[in-house]
Amino acid sequence: EYYLSSPEKAREYCLQAQKLSQKTNFKGGLAVAYGWLAFLDEQEGKIESAINYYKKATEIFKQTGNKKEMAVCLNNIG
């Protein structure tokens, strides 16, 4: 919802999710946060940053065996 109406607020929530996921070692949450940060950067034209976030998310999805989300990230990079 926020990613359309208030991207700044969406980024704030993503960064909170990133920090909390790192603190609790919740890899799935960290990967999702990276994926959304990538999407937000992509929408703002920050392509290099977006690709870096997608790569981070892809690596975590690979480690956790989440092939579907890994494919989504790879598709977004392409």
Salt bridges, closest charged atoms under 4 A:
GLU12 OE2 - LYS9 NZ 3.50
ASP41 OD1 - ARG11 NH2 2.70
GLU44 OE1 - ARG11 NH2 3.52
GLU44 OE1 - LYS46 NZ 2.99
